[in-house]
Amino acid sequence: MKRFYSQSTGTTYLVGVHSHMPADAVPLPESVFLQVICNPEPDKVRDHDENGLPVLIDRPAPTLAERSARERAWRDARLQGDQWLVVRHTEEQALGLPTTLSADQYEALLHYRQALREWPASGSFPDESARPVAPDLPDSLEERP
């Protein structure tokens, strides 16, 4: 069967199977179909050549908006991930129980959480290498019990 490709729809069409094809559909060589459509290289994305045929290109670098969204999601996960420890410490204090964290550890955790909240407004956001650094806590507290 003869195969066609439409740049406007990003879809392949087979003669005899599809009764209608877009006006921009062009013949698609089997080798291009196999390499670009069926088995694209990892970290490549589909684009189109001057004839409207699909080609693979390097994935473009993430946009500022994409990097910002990724770093905000990372930040939000950190804040949510240690919220249980803040609540636990507060409840232990309210009940007059010995606290899991020392006063210095708790203060360091609160400063870290504040740094996470302020990070998006800093000049280094969304640079991943400028993420706030978590305080050292006992290994037994790294994850929720």
Protein Blocks (a to p, Z undefined) as FASTA:
>chain_A
ZZdddfklopacdehkambdcfklccddfklmmmmmmmgcehiacdddfkopacdddddd
ddfklmmmmmmmmmmmmmmmmmmmmmmmmmmmmnopacfbdfklmmmmmmmmmmmmmmmm
pmkbccfklgccdddddfklmpcZZ
